[in-house]
Amino acid sequence: MTVGCDGARTPEELDVLLEDSLLLQDGQAVGQLFELGAVLSTAFGAPSVHGRAEIARAAHHLWSNGRTYVADA
């Protein structure tokens, strides 16, 4: 199953798309939610990642360590 990445119209829609992509472990969908030159900083002290491909790889690394993301209400 792939998450639709046609774009969010609100921050809340983006949060839902990000959470769905991460819960479904869809790295491509995670990457597509970011601008081409996006920089993602993590809270875990890991180096920042740059661009969609690196962001998707970082998500896969997160999953391989048994972690996931769930948004706060």
C-alpha positions in Angstrom: 0.0 0.0 0.0 1.3 3.4 -0.9 0.4 6.7 0.7 -0.9 9.4 -1.7 1.7 12.2 -2.0 -0.2 14.7 -4.1 0.4 17.3 -1.5 -1.2 18.5 1.7 -3.2 21.7 1.8 -2.7 22.3 5.6 -0.1 21.4 8.2 -2.6 19.0 9.7 -2.9 17.1 6.4 0.9 17.0 6.0 1.1 15.5 9.5 -1.4 12.8 8.7 0.4 12.0 5.4 3.8 11.8 7.3 2.4 9.6 10.0 0.7 7.3 7.5 3.9 7.0 5.4 5.9 6.2 8.5 3.5 3.7 9.9 3.2 1.9 6.6 7.0 2.0 6.3 6.7 3.6 2.8 10.1 5.2 2.4 9.3 6.6 -1.0 6.2 8.3 0.3 8.1 9.8 3.2 10.7 11.3 0.9 8.1 12.7 -1.5 6.6 14.7 1.4 9.7 16.9 1.5 11.1 19.5 -0.9 14.0 18.3 -3.2 16.6 20.1 -1.1 15.0 19.6 2.3 17.2 19.1 5.4 15.9 16.9 8.2 17.3 17.1 11.7 16.6 14.4 14.2 16.1 14.5 17.9 18.4 11.5 18.4 21.6 13.3 17.9 22.2 11.8 14.4 23.6 14.0 11.7 21.0 15.9 9.6 20.0 14.3 6.3 19.7 16.2 3.0 17.2 15.6 0.2 14.4 13.1 -0.4 16.6 10.0 -1.0 18.5 10.5 2.3 15.3 11.2 4.2 13.8 8.0 2.8 17.0 6.1 3.9 16.8 7.7 7.3 13.2 6.4 7.7 14.3 2.9 6.7 17.1 3.1 9.3 14.5 4.2 11.9 12.3 1.1 11.1 15.3 -1.3 11.1 15.9 -0.2 14.7 12.3 -0.9 15.7 11.3 2.7 16.0 8.3 4.5 14.5 6.5 7.8 14.6 3.1 8.7 16.0 1.9 12.3 16.1 0.7 13.9 19.2 -2.9 15.1 19.2 
